[in-house]
Amino acid sequence: MESNTGRILVVDTKTNTQEHTIAVAKAIASKPRLRILEYLIPKVASVTEISQALEMPIATATLHLTGLEDAGLVISHTTPGKRGQQRIYTRIYDTIIFNLPESEGKHTQDRFTVKMPVGAFIDQHVVPTCGLAGVDSVIGILDDPVSFYNPDRHYAQLIWFSHGFLEYRFPNPIYGKAAPKSLQLSMEICSEAAPSADDWLSDIFLEINDQRVGIWTSPGDFADKRGNLTPTWWPDWSSQYGWLKVWRVDSKGSFVDGRKISSVTLSDLSLLDQPFISVRIGVDDEAVHKGGLNIFGQKFGNHAQDIIMQIEI
């Protein structure tokens, strides 16, 4: 079974926890772990297969795989084997980018960064199953779209719905100024099953200023293990974490994790025309895989960040 390519992990030292940054750095600073990551490029494999292929004791391979999984660089799931259950490992990322600390001004010489809490949407249309959760409890009533008008929605750290959309408006730092070179959005997302399902496809779309940038098909809604940041009160059987996806639009087209998804370019987005940038994310009612959406905030899931927009000028 082949893995996807071009997936990017962005480790931002301002938005990721210090523990996660250190874990990723330690994981790739080990020669045996790099060998495991290289071995998993074209395939998924069990710990026994990895141990045999790399001539590494099973106990040692297990120790290194645990470190890689704790750092979020591989994921695992159990599957029936010849002698009961066996754990299968999959590599998640092909590129790791470390963003070092910046000044508090949000603006570097060639880049603007804007961070949007997941609960700060300005418009929505959601269809149950749906809901919002904060760090301490559910916000409003489960499966009731009325809860998405609750003033406490701004404190949401996890939002889910079966189809529909959320719309955010980011302040436009380049309004009336020079045209940008690229626009990038990153967020932790996955499908929405009831209550969860690791194999549950969902066609998640992104729109910027009413232009459909493209669709990423999420492979599942993950609850095989607890999210690194997921609060203790949240049940084990429900959505735990997603995948950090990086959407990018430049003069050559639109991309997810470096893979081209459409021919929409920056010139199609009319970024200089208004003081805000509209971003819609959702799942169409007529989608081929109408598998819902979970979107995670900085205190839920595996990645300590909200929705981050970066504009390169």
N, C-alpha and C positions, 0 to 999 in steps of 0.2 A: 504494500500500500504506500503510495507516494504522499509526501507532505506538500503543503503549499509553499511557495517561495515568495521572497520579497517582503516579508512581514517585519516591521520595524518596532523595536522597543525604545522609547524615548525616556531616559532617566534624567529627570530635572531635579537638581539638588534643592530647588526651592519648593517644589510641589510634592516630590516623593519623600517619604519618611527617611530619616537618616539610616535606620535599620535596613530598609529595602535597598537603598543605594549601596550600602556596605556589602549586603548579601550578594547583589549582582556583581560588584567589583571582585569579591572573593571568588565567586563561581567561575568567572572567566580568567582568574589569575592562576588557575590550577591546570597543569598540563594534562593529567588524566581526564579532567572534566571537559577540556577542549577536545580531547580525542573522542569522548562520548558524544559531544555535540556534533562533531564531524561525522561520526558513524551514523547518526540519526538524520543526516541531511536528506537522503532519498527514501527513508523508510520509517516505520515504527517497529519497535522490538521489545522483547521481554528482557528482564534482568539477566536471565540465563543466556540468551542469545548475545547480549552485550558482553557478558563475562567471557564467553567462549571466543567471540570474534576478536576481542582486545586482549585476550590472555591475561585476564584480571580476576582475582578471586571474587566469588559472588558477594562476600561480605564487603569487600572494598568497592565493588561496583554499586552495591546497594547504598553505601554511605555517600558516594559521589552523586548518585541519582537523587538522593534525599536533599543534598545541598542544592542541586540544580532546580529541583521542584520548589524548595523553600524560596529560592530567588525568583521563581516565576518563569524560568527559562524552558522548562519542560512541564508537561502535564501527563497524568497517568490515569488509567482506568482498568478495572478488572474484567477479565473475560474467561470463559471456560477453557481449561487446558486438559492435557492428558491425565494429570493427577490433581484434579480439583481446579480452583481458581488460580489464574496467573495475572500479574500486573504488567500492562503494556505501556510503554513510554513513547511520547510524541514530542518532538522539538517544536517550539512555538515560533521563535524569531530567527531571522536570517541576518539582521542588522541591529546593533545596539549603539545608541547615540547617548552620550553623557552631556547634558547641558550644565555648565558650571555656573556658580552664583553670579547674578547680575545685580546692579544697583536697584534700589527700591522704586526708581522712577518709571519702571515698566518699558522704557524706551531706550534701546541701545542705538548705536550709530546707524545700523541698517535694519532694525527690526522692532516692531511694536508687538507687545504681548498683552492680551486681554483675557481674564479668567471669569467664567460665567458659572455661578452655582446652578446645579441641575434643576433646582426648584424655582428659578427665576424666569420661567417661561411667561410670555405675554399673551399667548393664544394657544388653544389646544382643541383637539377633537379626539376623544379616546373612547374605545369600546371595551367593555369587560371581557375577560378578566382584567381588572385594572386596580391601581392603588398607589399610595405614596407611603414611604416609611422614613422616619427620622432616626436619630441616634438612639432614642429611648423607646419609641413606640410607633405604631401605625398612625398616620395622619388622616383624620376623618373616618370614613366607613369603607371597608373593603368592597370592591366591585361596584362602587357608586360614583359615576362620573361627576356628581355634584361636589365631591371632595376635592376635585381639581380647581375649584373656586375658593377653597378654604384659604384664608389669609396665611395660615401656617404652612402652606405649600412651599413657601420660600425656604423653609428649614429642611426640606426633603433631601435625603441622601440616597434614596433608591426610588425610582419611578418605573411602573410597568403598565402595559396595556396590550391587548391582543391585536389590534390594528388601529390606525389613526395617525395622529402626529402631535408633536410639540413644536412650538415656534419660539425662538429666542431673538432678541434684538441686541446686537453688540454695538457699543459706541464705535463710530467709524473714525479712527485716528488720522486717516488720509483724506478725509472729505475736502474736496476742492484743491487738493495738493497734487503732487506728482504721482503718476501711475505706479502701482507696485510691481514687483517681480514675481511674487507668489503669495498665496493665501493658504494657510494650513490650519486644520482643526483636528484636535485629538480628544478622544473620549472613550470611556470604558463601557462597552455595550455587549449584549447578547440577545438571544431569542427569549420569548416568554411562553413557557408551557405551564400547565396546571397539574401538579405544583412545580415540576421541573422535569427535564429530560435532556440527557447529554447529546442525544441524536434527534434534533428538532430544528429543521431548516427554517430560516426566515429571511425574506428579501427586504433588507433595511435600506431605505433611500435617504439621500441628503439633498436638500435644495438650498441654494444661496441666492438671495434676491430674486426669488420666484423661478430660478433656473434649476432644472433637475441635473445635479452634478453626476449622479450615478447611483448604483445599487451595490451593496455588499451583502452576500448571503452568509448569514451567521449559521454555524454548524449546530448550535445547541444552546440549551439553558442549563447552566452547570451547577450541580449540587453534589458532586462526587466527593468534595471535601470543603471545609469551611474557608471562606474568603479571609485573607490575612487581616483585613480591616473590618470585617462584618461584625456588628455588635453581638454580644453573647445572648441577648434576648431573642434574636432572630432564629427561627427554627432550622434545624439541620437539613430538613427535607426540601426547603424552599431555595430559590435562586441565591447563590453564594457569591459569584464573581462573573465577570465578563472578560472580553479581550480588549486590550487597549488598541484602538484603531486610529490610524493617522490618515486623514483625507487631505489631499493637496491639489490645488489648482494653479497652473502656471501658463505660460505662453504655448506649451506643447499639448495641453489637455488636462484631464482630471485623473487622479490616481488614489488608490487605497493601498497603503503600505508599499508604495513604489510600483504597484501594478496598475496599468492604465485601465480605466473603466468607462471613459467616454471621451469625446472630442471637445467637450465644453472647456473653453479657455477663459483667462482673466477678462479679456475684452467682452465676453458675453455677460459678465456679472454686473456691469455698470457701477463699479465700486466708488466712483467719484461723484455720483449724482445725489446722494442723500447722506445725512449725518449719522445714519445707523446702517448696520449690515444685518439683514434678516437671514436667519438660519432655521430651516425646518428639518426635523428628523422624524421618520416614522415608517409605517408599513401600509401599503395601499390595500384597499378592500379587494381589489382584483389581482393582487400579487399572486404569482405562481406558487410561492411558498409563504403563505400568510401565517407566519409563526410568531408574531408578536415582537415586543421589544422590552428589554430591561436597560435602563441607563443608570449608572452608578456615580455617586458623588465621592468627595475626597475622604469620607469616613465610612465607606461601604465598599465591599469587593476587594480587589487586590492592588489597586493603584490609587495612591493618595492625591488625586487631582479631580477637579471639576472639569467642565468643558473649556478647553484652552484654544484660543485663536491666536495665531501668529501671522503677521503680515511683514514680508520682506520688501524693503524699498530700495 
